[in-house]
């Protein structure tokens, strides 16, 4: 979610979704109505190498999002090089690739995947809720806020207020609102699609890793033939700097070992120059900036790579033990001084 939740839908609701008719009915583009009763219209309308897409946006917009998802998938895969075993129709990432420098196009990402099916009806009426035999990721893009809210109300038993996208792990389904503003939509799309990607390979991803990496990938934007990391979340950098300067930063060990409740803690943190800050805000900002440092320093990047490798290989879901192995308190304390220095060195932390 944009509020960064990963909700589990009720079993009965899940069975209802799975039983939706495959018949393609009238288009929903921009129309009002009970989306919950008309999900039968959300058949797969566009297929790429790694994604199947449905929704109420136009065919052109759905193709645009499909191509962008292929590009960002290339970035996810390069970051997980050597860890992934993908299904048919997928391509392996080059081993040993490092994340691209910010503001540059990633080498080799321009032609990863690409569209394999065209507009409405080209996928034979396959319901988005029925999955894909090639193991592709499932995505729904809705054109209007009322449709997005109705979907959440009808099938999630919860409000979608303050969110613009969510990964529904129980259904392995990504739901995104087309916000009209491309920057906002792509930030949500790339962030939530990373959660979807990671859960395929890591059954129980630690909160700091899941949200820190998702925020990193959410800073990418489509370019002519790939993505560029051109929208760094400067507010998170500035928050971390303020936390450090006011001596209110949460110890890295506490962020790295935080469970869901601790990571989403809304206890206020009083800062001299910022209002409304909570521990949740601090956890997000510290996790992202720490991940950024680990990705950009060779020795630290190897530690992160080994950590993710162990998480992906583990079948018990015991992320706590693996996290303790790679990021015990002594290691976290050692990283802290390098992290503080790194934060202060970043241009994003400086006032305009």
C-alpha positions as CSV (number, residue, x, y, z in Angstrom):
1,X,0.0,0.0,0.0
2,X,1.0,3.6,-0.2
3,X,0.5,3.5,3.5
4,X,2.8,0.4,3.2
5,X,0.4,-2.2,4.5
6,X,0.3,-5.7,3.1
7,X,-3.3,-6.8,3.9
8,X,-4.6,-10.3,3.9
9,X,-8.1,-10.6,2.5
10,X,-10.8,-12.8,4.1
11,X,-10.9,-16.3,2.7
12,X,-14.6,-16.0,1.6
13,X,-13.8,-12.8,-0.3
14,X,-10.9,-14.6,-2.0
15,X,-13.1,-17.4,-3.2
16,X,-15.5,-14.9,-4.6
17,X,-12.8,-13.2,-6.6
18,X,-11.5,-16.5,-7.9
19,X,-15.0,-17.4,-9.2
20,X,-15.6,-14.3,-11.2
21,X,-17.0,-14.8,-14.7
22,X,-14.5,-14.8,-17.6
23,X,-16.9,-13.0,-19.9
24,X,-15.8,-9.6,-21.1
25,X,-18.7,-7.1,-20.6
26,X,-19.1,-3.4,-21.2
27,X,-15.9,-1.2,-20.6
28,X,-15.7,0.6,-17.3
29,X,-13.5,3.5,-18.4
30,X,-14.4,6.4,-16.2
31,X,-17.9,5.1,-15.5
32,X,-19.3,5.1,-12.0
33,X,-20.8,2.0,-10.5
34,X,-20.2,-0.8,-8.1
35,X,-16.8,-2.1,-9.2
36,X,-17.2,-5.0,-6.7
37,X,-20.1,-6.4,-8.8
38,X,-18.4,-5.8,-12.1
39,X,-15.0,-7.3,-11.7
40,X,-15.9,-9.8,-14.4
41,X,-15.0,-6.9,-16.8
42,X,-11.4,-6.9,-15.5
43,X,-10.0,-9.5,-17.8
44,X,-6.4,-9.5,-18.9
45,X,-6.0,-6.9,-21.6
46,X,-2.2,-6.7,-21.9
47,X,0.5,-9.3,-21.4
48,X,4.3,-8.7,-21.2
49,X,7.2,-11.1,-20.5
50,X,6.7,-10.8,-16.7
51,X,3.3,-9.2,-16.2
52,X,-0.4,-9.6,-17.0
53,X,-2.4,-6.4,-16.7
54,X,-6.1,-5.6,-16.4
55,X,-8.0,-2.5,-15.4
56,X,-10.2,0.4,-16.3
57,X,-7.6,2.7,-17.9
58,X,-7.3,3.0,-21.6
59,X,-5.5,0.3,-23.7
60,X,-2.7,2.8,-24.5
61,X,-2.2,3.6,-20.8
62,X,-2.2,-0.1,-19.9
63,X,0.5,-0.7,-22.5
64,X,2.5,2.2,-21.2
65,X,2.4,0.7,-17.7
66,X,3.3,-2.7,-19.0
67,X,6.4,-1.5,-20.6
68,X,7.4,0.5,-17.6
69,X,6.9,-2.5,-15.4
70,X,9.2,-4.5,-17.7
71,X,11.9,-1.9,-17.3
72,X,11.7,-1.7,-13.5
73,X,11.5,-5.5,-13.4
74,X,15.0,-5.5,-15.0
75,X,16.2,-3.3,-12.2
76,X,14.7,-5.6,-9.6
77,X,16.3,-8.6,-11.3
78,X,19.7,-7.0,-11.5
79,X,19.6,-6.3,-7.8
80,X,18.8,-9.9,-7.2
81,X,21.3,-11.3,-9.7
82,X,22.2,-14.9,-9.0
83,X,19.2,-15.4,-6.6
84,X,16.3,-15.9,-9.0
85,X,14.8,-18.9,-10.6
86,X,12.1,-17.7,-12.9
87,X,9.3,-19.3,-14.8
88,X,8.9,-19.7,-18.6
89,X,9.0,-16.5,-20.5
90,X,11.5,-14.9,-18.1
91,X,15.0,-13.9,-18.7
92,X,17.9,-14.1,-16.2
93,X,19.6,-11.0,-14.9
94,X,23.3,-10.6,-15.5
95,X,25.3,-11.9,-12.5
96,X,27.3,-9.3,-10.7
97,X,25.4,-6.2,-11.9
98,X,25.4,-3.3,-9.6
99,X,22.7,-0.7,-9.3
100,X,23.0,2.1,-11.9
101,X,24.2,5.5,-10.8
102,X,21.3,7.9,-10.1
103,X,20.2,9.9,-13.1
104,X,21.5,7.3,-15.6
105,X,19.8,4.7,-17.7
106,X,20.6,1.1,-16.7
107,X,22.6,-0.8,-19.2
108,X,20.7,-3.6,-21.0
109,X,17.2,-2.7,-19.6
110,X,15.7,-1.2,-22.8
111,X,14.5,-4.5,-24.3
112,X,13.8,-6.7,-21.3
113,X,10.6,-8.5,-22.0
114,X,8.2,-6.2,-23.8
115,X,4.6,-6.5,-24.8
116,X,3.5,-9.9,-26.1
117,X,-0.2,-9.2,-26.4
118,X,-2.1,-6.2,-27.6
119,X,-5.2,-4.4,-26.5
120,X,-8.6,-5.6,-25.2
121,X,-9.5,-9.2,-25.8
122,X,-6.1,-10.3,-27.0
123,X,-5.6,-12.6,-24.0
124,X,-8.6,-14.8,-24.7
125,X,-10.8,-13.5,-21.9
126,X,-8.5,-14.8,-19.0
127,X,-9.6,-13.3,-15.7
128,X,-6.9,-11.3,-13.9
129,X,-7.9,-13.2,-10.8
130,X,-7.1,-16.6,-12.3
131,X,-3.4,-16.0,-12.5
132,X,-1.1,-16.8,-15.4
133,X,0.4,-20.2,-16.4
134,X,3.7,-18.6,-17.2
135,X,4.1,-17.3,-13.6
136,X,3.6,-13.7,-14.6
137,X,2.8,-11.0,-12.0
138,X,-0.8,-9.8,-11.9
139,X,-1.6,-6.1,-12.0
140,X,-4.9,-4.1,-12.0
141,X,-4.7,-0.4,-12.8
142,X,-7.9,1.5,-12.0
143,X,-8.7,4.9,-13.6
144,X,-10.7,6.6,-10.9
145,X,-10.6,7.0,-7.1
146,X,-14.1,5.8,-6.6
147,X,-13.3,2.5,-8.4
148,X,-10.2,2.0,-6.2
149,X,-12.2,2.7,-3.0
150,X,-15.0,0.4,-4.1
151,X,-12.6,-2.4,-4.8
152,X,-11.1,-2.1,-1.3
153,X,-14.5,-1.9,0.4
154,X,-16.0,-4.8,-1.5
155,X,-13.1,-7.2,-1.3
156,X,-10.6,-6.2,1.4
157,X,-12.9,-5.4,4.3
158,X,-10.9,-2.3,4.9
159,X,-10.6,1.3,3.8
160,X,-8.3,2.4,1.1
161,X,-8.1,5.9,2.5
162,X,-4.7,7.5,2.2
163,X,-3.4,4.9,-0.2
164,X,-3.0,4.9,-4.0
165,X,-1.8,1.3,-4.4
166,X,-1.3,-1.9,-2.6
167,X,0.1,-5.4,-3.0
168,X,-2.5,-8.0,-2.0
169,X,-0.3,-10.9,-0.9
170,X,-3.2,-13.2,-0.3
171,X,-4.2,-12.9,-4.0
172,X,-0.7,-12.2,-5.3
173,X,-2.3,-9.2,-7.0
174,X,-1.0,-5.6,-7.4
175,X,-3.7,-2.9,-7.3
176,X,-2.8,0.6,-8.4
177,X,-4.8,3.8,-8.9
178,X,-3.9,5.9,-11.9
179,X,-3.5,9.2,-10.2
180,X,-3.3,11.4,-13.3
181,X,0.1,12.7,-12.3
182,X,2.7,10.4,-13.9
183,X,5.3,11.0,-11.2
184,X,2.9,10.0,-8.4
185,X,1.5,7.0,-10.2
186,X,5.0,5.6,-11.1
187,X,6.3,6.1,-7.6
188,X,3.4,4.0,-6.3
189,X,3.6,1.5,-9.1
190,X,7.3,0.8,-8.8
191,X,7.2,0.8,-5.0
192,X,4.3,-1.7,-4.8
193,X,5.6,-3.8,-7.7
194,X,8.8,-4.4,-5.7
195,X,6.8,-5.7,-2.8
196,X,5.1,-8.1,-5.2
197,X,8.5,-9.1,-6.7
198,X,10.2,-9.6,-3.4
199,X,7.5,-11.8,-1.9
200,X,8.0,-14.3,-4.8
201,X,11.5,-15.0,-3.6
202,X,11.6,-14.1,0.1
203,X,8.6,-15.6,2.0
204,X,9.0,-13.3,5.1
205,X,10.9,-10.2,4.1
206,X,12.1,-8.1,7.1
207,X,10.2,-4.7,7.2
208,X,13.3,-2.5,6.9
209,X,14.6,-4.4,3.8
210,X,11.2,-4.6,2.1
211,X,10.3,-0.9,2.6
212,X,13.8,0.4,2.2
213,X,14.3,-1.3,-1.2
214,X,10.8,-0.4,-2.3
215,X,11.4,3.2,-1.6
216,X,14.6,3.1,-3.5
217,X,12.9,1.6,-6.6
218,X,10.0,4.0,-6.2
219,X,12.4,6.9,-7.0
220,X,12.8,5.6,-10.6
221,X,10.9,7.0,-13.5
222,X,10.5,5.8,-17.1
223,X,12.8,7.3,-19.7
224,X,13.0,6.8,-23.5
225,X,14.2,3.2,-23.3
226,X,14.5,2.3,-19.6
227,X,14.3,3.9,-16.2
228,X,16.3,6.6,-14.5
229,X,16.6,7.1,-10.8
230,X,15.6,10.8,-11.0
231,X,13.1,11.4,-8.2
232,X,15.0,10.8,-4.9
233,X,12.7,11.2,-1.9
234,X,14.4,14.3,-0.5
235,X,11.9,14.6,2.4
236,X,13.2,11.3,3.8
237,X,16.8,12.4,3.5
238,X,16.1,15.7,5.2
239,X,14.1,13.9,7.9
240,X,17.0,11.6,8.7
241,X,19.4,14.5,8.8
242,X,17.1,16.3,11.2
243,X,16.8,13.2,13.4
244,X,20.6,12.8,13.5
245,X,21.2,16.5,14.4
246,X,18.5,16.5,17.1
247,X,19.9,13.2,18.4
248,X,16.5,11.6,17.9
249,X,17.5,9.0,15.4
250,X,16.2,5.4,16.1
251,X,19.2,3.1,16.6
252,X,19.8,1.2,13.4
253,X,19.6,-2.1,15.2
254,X,16.1,-1.2,16.3
255,X,15.0,-0.3,12.8
256,X,16.6,-3.4,11.2
257,X,15.1,-5.8,13.8
258,X,11.7,-4.1,14.0
259,X,8.6,-6.2,13.4
260,X,5.5,-4.8,11.7
261,X,4.0,-3.3,14.9
262,X,7.3,-1.6,15.8
263,X,8.0,-0.4,12.3
264,X,4.5,1.2,12.1
265,X,4.7,2.7,15.5
266,X,2.9,6.1,15.5
267,X,4.5,7.4,18.6
268,X,5.4,11.1,18.0
269,X,9.0,12.3,17.8
270,X,9.5,15.9,18.6
271,X,12.0,17.7,16.3
272,X,13.1,21.3,16.3
273,X,12.2,22.1,12.7
274,X,9.7,19.4,11.7
275,X,6.2,18.8,12.9
276,X,4.0,15.6,12.8
277,X,6.9,13.2,12.8
278,X,6.3,9.7,14.2
279,X,8.5,6.6,14.7
280,X,6.9,5.2,11.6
281,X,8.2,8.1,9.5
282,X,11.6,7.7,11.1
283,X,11.7,3.9,10.4
284,X,10.9,4.5,6.7
285,X,13.4,7.2,6.3
286,X,16.2,5.4,8.1
287,X,15.5,2.1,6.3
288,X,15.6,3.8,2.9
289,X,18.8,5.8,3.5
290,X,20.5,2.8,5.0
291,X,19.6,0.6,2.0
292,X,20.9,3.4,-0.3
293,X,24.2,3.4,1.5
294,X,24.5,-0.4,1.4
295,X,23.8,-0.4,-2.4
296,X,26.4,2.2,-3.1
297,X,29.4,0.9,-1.0
298,X,31.0,-2.2,-2.4
299,X,31.7,-4.0,0.9
300,X,28.4,-3.1,2.3
301,X,26.7,-4.2,-0.9
302,X,28.2,-7.6,-0.5
303,X,26.8,-7.9,3.0
304,X,23.3,-6.9,1.7
305,X,23.7,-9.4,-1.2
306,X,24.6,-12.3,1.2
307,X,21.7,-11.3,3.5
308,X,19.2,-11.4,0.7
309,X,20.6,-14.7,-0.6
310,X,20.1,-16.3,2.8
311,X,16.6,-15.0,3.1
312,X,15.7,-16.3,-0.3
313,X,17.2,-19.7,0.4
314,X,15.4,-20.1,3.8
315,X,12.2,-22.1,3.7
316,X,11.4,-21.7,7.4
317,X,10.5,-18.0,7.2
318,X,12.8,-17.4,10.1
319,X,13.9,-13.9,9.1
320,X,14.8,-13.0,12.7
321,X,17.7,-15.5,12.9
322,X,19.0,-14.6,9.4
323,X,18.9,-10.9,10.3
324,X,20.7,-11.5,13.5
325,X,23.4,-13.4,11.6
326,X,24.1,-10.5,9.2
327,X,23.1,-7.5,11.2
328,X,23.6,-8.1,14.9
329,X,23.8,-5.2,17.2
330,X,27.6,-4.9,17.0
331,X,27.4,-4.8,13.2
332,X,24.6,-2.2,13.3
333,X,26.6,0.0,15.7
334,X,29.6,-0.2,13.4
335,X,27.4,0.7,10.4
336,X,25.9,3.7,12.3
337,X,28.9,6.0,12.0
338,X,29.3,5.3,8.3
339,X,25.6,5.9,7.8
340,X,25.7,9.2,9.6
341,X,28.6,10.3,7.4
342,X,26.8,9.1,4.3
343,X,23.6,11.0,5.1
344,X,25.5,14.2,5.7
345,X,27.3,13.8,2.4
346,X,24.2,13.4,0.3
347,X,23.0,16.4,-1.8
348,X,19.3,15.5,-1.0
349,X,19.7,16.5,2.6
350,X,20.7,20.1,1.8
351,X,18.2,22.9,1.8
352,X,17.5,24.4,-1.7
